[in-house]
Amino acid sequence: MIIVQVICPLLLLSLFGFFLIKRAWVSQVHARYLSYAVFNLGLPALLFVSAAKAQFPQPVPWVFLGCYYGVVLALFLLTIKIARRYWGFSQGALGAFAMTGVYSNITIIGIPICAYGLGEAALVPLLMLISIHNLVLFTLGLLAVQWQHLSFRRFGQSVWYIIKQLLQTPITASLLLGLLCNLFGVELFPTLLQGLGWLGELAIPLALVVLGMSLSQYQIQAKLAPALYLVILKMGIFPLLVALLVFICFELDPLWSTTAVMAASLPVGISCYGFAQRYMNEPKGEQVAALVASSIVISTLLSVVSLSGFLVMAGLN
């Protein structure tokens, strides 16, 4: 019953957004306005309040972060090697392709799965992962893109560019601000927290509607082998390796371990498509962008089944 209560609302809201665009009940312009409001107001408010009020463990759980992001790094490097050898992608396209195989939709889908499926306590380990998710993934992607032209001076410029991009992103900036308020014990006005909390509560359902609207713009292309590789890597190999580390090798706290595996098993994040679009002019750049879009659609559709199975294994029924 819990699985139905968790998965069905997510699916129905996403389908609602999909059909709003497909049936032209909402224009693309209005969809962009809604997307802007969700990603620049709603989700930042939710993450700020959650980070500011969260009770993080001390010391920092480096083993937990290392298990998750260690697998991210290993699979990222493996994908670059495979894509270069078998599909001949350019360096710019390689960064987008490899990032897609390990980039989870950790905000739009991860937060509601945690909140409604695993419980509010699971938001703490999830926030630990979210806090450096974009920093790690976009850094890897940009380094892969610039690897052939990398020098110490260019490396410094790349790092500074990444930092600026992260600070200019409302989701990341709000999360970092919330973490700073938490770290230094800043007392926030209860009325302010309540208002931001209300705004954040609207963000999750609206984000799922936006997800459906976004998926309506993507198409599955004919050459599916690279896209299927990404989907299998993202929703199969990635969570299996994380589970091996957190449950067997290091035997971490069960709730934290379950959250890590859940995050790894999420479908491909939509931000990957935006990253791939930056390199459309690279050789095979358009092909990689189409593959990324295909992997987003396929993994999101499969996640209805995979996340249901995950909740069964997590002990929910």
C-alpha positions in Angstrom: 0.0 0.0 0.0 2.8 2.4 0.9 4.4 1.8 -2.6 1.2 2.7 -4.3 0.9 5.8 -2.1 4.5 6.9 -3.0 4.9 6.0 -6.6 1.5 6.6 -8.1 1.2 10.3 -7.1 4.7 10.9 -8.6 3.7 9.2 -11.8 0.4 10.9 -12.1 1.8 14.4 -11.5 4.5 13.8 -14.2 1.9 12.4 -16.6 -0.3 15.4 -15.9 2.6 17.8 -16.9 3.3 15.7 -20.0 -0.2 15.9 -21.3 -0.5 19.6 -20.4 2.2 20.2 -23.0 1.2 17.5 -25.5 -2.4 18.7 -25.6 -1.3 22.3 -25.7 -3.3 23.1 -22.6 -0.3 25.0 -21.4 2.1 26.8 -23.7 5.9 26.3 -23.7 6.3 29.9 -22.5 4.1 29.3 -19.4 5.9 26.0 -18.8 9.2 27.8 -18.7 7.7 30.3 -16.2 6.6 27.5 -14.0 10.0 25.8 -14.3 11.7 29.0 -13.4 9.5 29.4 -10.3 10.1 25.8 -9.2 13.9 25.8 -9.6 14.6 29.4 -8.6 12.1 29.8 -5.7 10.3 26.6 -4.6 13.1 24.0 -4.4 15.7 26.5 -3.1 13.3 27.4 -0.3 12.8 23.7 0.5 16.5 23.0 0.5 17.4 26.1 2.6 14.9 25.2 5.3 15.8 21.5 5.3 19.6 22.3 5.5 19.1 25.0 8.2 17.0 22.8 10.4 18.8 19.4 9.8 20.7 17.7 12.6 23.8 16.6 10.8 26.0 13.9 12.5 29.4 14.9 13.8 32.0 14.2 12.6 31.2 14.5 8.9 30.4 11.0 7.5 33.3 10.9 5.0 33.0 7.1 4.5 29.3 7.6 3.4 30.2 10.3 1.0 33.3 8.4 -0.2 31.3 5.2 -1.0 28.8 7.1 -3.1 31.2 9.5 -4.9 34.0 7.0 -5.2 31.6 4.9 -7.4 30.7 8.0 -9.3 34.3 8.7 -10.1 35.1 5.1 -11.1 32.1 4.7 -13.4 32.7 8.2 -14.9 36.3 7.2 -15.9 35.1 3.8 -17.2 32.5 5.4 -19.3 34.9 7.9 -20.9 37.2 5.0 -21.8 34.4 2.9 -23.3 32.8 5.8 -25.2 36.1 6.9 -26.7 37.0 3.4 -27.8 33.6 2.1 -29.2 31.7 5.2 -30.2 34.5 7.7 -31.0 33.0 10.7 -29.2 34.9 14.0 -29.1 36.4 15.3 -25.8 33.6 17.8 -25.4 30.9 15.2 -26.0 32.6 12.7 -23.7 32.1 14.9 -20.6 28.4 15.1 -21.2 28.0 11.4 -22.0 30.0 10.2 -19.0 28.3 12.5 -16.6 24.9 11.2 -17.7 25.7 7.7 -16.5 26.2 8.8 -12.9 24.0 11.9 -12.6 20.9 11.2 -10.5 17.6 13.1 -10.6 18.4 13.6 -6.9 16.2 16.7 -6.3 13.0 16.3 -8.3 12.5 12.6 -7.7 14.9 11.9 -4.8 13.4 14.3 -2.3 9.8 13.0 -2.6 10.9 9.4 -2.5 12.9 10.1 0.6 10.2 12.2 2.3 7.2 9.9 1.5 8.9 6.5 1.1 11.8 6.4 3.5 10.7 9.0 6.0 11.7 12.5 7.0 14.9 11.2 8.7 16.2 10.0 5.3 16.4 13.7 4.2 19.5 14.2 6.3 21.7 11.7 4.4 20.1 12.8 1.1 21.0 16.4 1.9 24.6 15.4 2.5 24.7 13.9 -1.0 22.9 16.9 -2.6 25.2 19.4 -0.9 28.1 18.4 -3.2 26.3 16.6 -6.0 26.5 19.4 -8.6 30.0 20.4 -7.4 31.3 16.9 -8.0 29.4 16.0 -11.2 29.9 19.3 -13.0 33.5 19.5 -12.0 34.1 16.0 -13.5 32.2 17.0 -16.7 34.1 20.2 -17.2 37.4 18.6 -16.5 36.7 15.9 -19.1 35.7 18.6 -21.6 38.9 20.6 -21.1 41.3 17.8 -20.5 43.2 18.0 -23.7 43.8 21.7 -23.3 44.4 21.6 -19.6 47.2 23.6 -18.0 47.7 24.9 -14.5 46.4 28.3 -15.5 43.4 26.9 -17.3 42.8 24.5 -14.4 42.5 27.5 -12.1 40.2 29.2 -14.5 38.0 26.1 -14.8 37.8 25.7 -11.0 36.8 29.4 -10.6 34.3 29.1 -13.4 32.7 26.1 -11.7 32.5 27.9 -8.3 30.9 30.9 -9.9 28.4 28.7 -11.7 27.5 26.9 -8.5 27.1 30.1 -6.5 24.9 31.5 -9.2 22.6 28.5 -9.2 19.7 29.1 -6.8 19.4 25.4 -5.7 23.1 25.1 -4.8 23.4 28.6 -3.3 20.3 28.2 -1.1 21.6 24.8 0.1 25.0 26.3 1.0 23.4 29.2 2.7 21.2 26.8 4.8 24.3 24.8 5.7 26.1 27.9 6.8 23.2 29.0 9.0 23.1 25.5 10.5 26.9 25.4 11.0 27.1 28.8 12.8 23.8 28.4 14.7 22.1 31.4 13.1 18.6 31.9 14.5 16.0 32.5 11.8 12.7 34.2 12.4 10.0 31.6 12.8 7.6 33.5 10.5 10.3 33.5 7.7 10.9 29.8 8.2 7.2 29.1 8.1 6.7 31.1 4.8 9.7 29.4 3.2 8.4 26.0 4.4 5.0 26.6 2.7 6.8 27.6 -0.5 9.0 24.5 -0.3 5.9 22.2 0.2 4.6 23.4 -3.1 7.9 22.8 -4.8 7.8 18.9 -4.8 4.5 18.4 -6.7 5.2 21.3 -9.1 8.6 19.9 -9.8 7.1 16.6 -10.8 4.7 18.5 -13.2 7.7 20.3 -14.6 9.5 17.0 -15.1 6.6 15.7 -17.2 6.5 18.9 -19.2 10.3 18.6 -19.9 10.1 14.9 -20.9 7.5 15.8 -23.6 10.2 17.8 -25.4 12.6 14.8 -25.7 12.5 12.0 -28.2 14.1 8.5 -28.2 16.4 8.2 -31.2 17.1 5.2 -33.3 20.6 4.3 -32.2 19.9 3.1 -28.7 23.0 1.1 -27.8 24.9 4.0 -26.1 21.7 5.2 -24.4 20.9 1.8 -23.1 24.4 1.6 -21.8 23.8 4.8 -19.8 20.5 3.5 -18.5 22.0 0.1 -17.4 25.0 1.8 -15.8 22.9 4.4 -14.0 20.0 2.2 -12.7 21.8 -1.1 -12.5 25.5 -1.1 -12.0 25.7 2.2 -10.0 23.3 1.2 -7.2 24.7 -2.3 -7.1 28.3 -1.0 -6.5 27.0 1.5 -3.9 25.1 -1.2 -2.1 28.1 -3.4 -2.0 30.2 -0.7 -0.3 27.6 0.6 2.2 26.0 -2.7 3.2 28.9 -5.2 3.0 32.3 -3.5 2.9 31.7 -0.8 5.5 28.3 -1.8 7.1 27.1 1.8 7.5 23.9 2.8 9.3 20.9 1.1 7.6 19.0 4.3 6.9 22.0 6.0 5.5 22.9 3.0 3.4 19.4 2.7 2.0 19.3 6.4 1.1 22.6 6.1 -0.7 21.4 3.1 -2.8 18.1 4.9 -3.5 20.0 8.0 -4.7 22.2 5.9 -7.0 19.2 4.1 -8.5 17.3 7.2 -9.5 16.8 8.0 -13.2 19.1 10.4 -15.1 18.8 14.0 -14.0 17.5 16.5 -16.6 20.4 18.9 -15.9 22.6 16.5 -18.0 20.7 17.6 -21.1 21.4 21.2 -20.4 25.1 20.3 -20.0 25.1 18.4 -23.3 23.6 21.3 -25.2 26.6 23.4 -24.4 28.7 21.1 -26.7 26.3 20.6 -29.6 28.8 22.1 -32.0 31.5 19.5 -31.0 31.9 16.6 -33.4 29.0 14.2 -32.6 27.8 16.7 -30.1 24.2 16.6 -31.5 24.3 12.8 -31.3 25.4 12.8 -27.7 22.7 15.4 -26.8 20.1 13.1 -28.4 21.5 10.1 -26.5 21.3 12.0 -23.2 17.7 12.9 -24.0 16.9 9.3 -24.8 18.5 8.1 -21.5 16.4 10.6 -19.5 13.2 9.4 -21.1 14.0 5.7 -20.8 15.4 5.8 -17.2 12.5 7.9 -16.0 9.9 5.5 -17.4 11.8 2.5 -16.0 12.1 4.2 -12.6 8.4 3.5 -12.0 9.2 -0.2 -11.8 12.7 0.1 -10.4 11.8 2.4 -7.5 8.8 0.3 -6.7 11.1 -2.7 -6.4 13.5 -0.7 -4.4 10.8 0.2 -1.8 9.8 -3.4 -1.6 13.4 -4.4 -0.8 13.6 -1.5 1.7 10.8 -3.2 3.6 7.9 -1.0 2.5 4.7 -2.8 1.2 
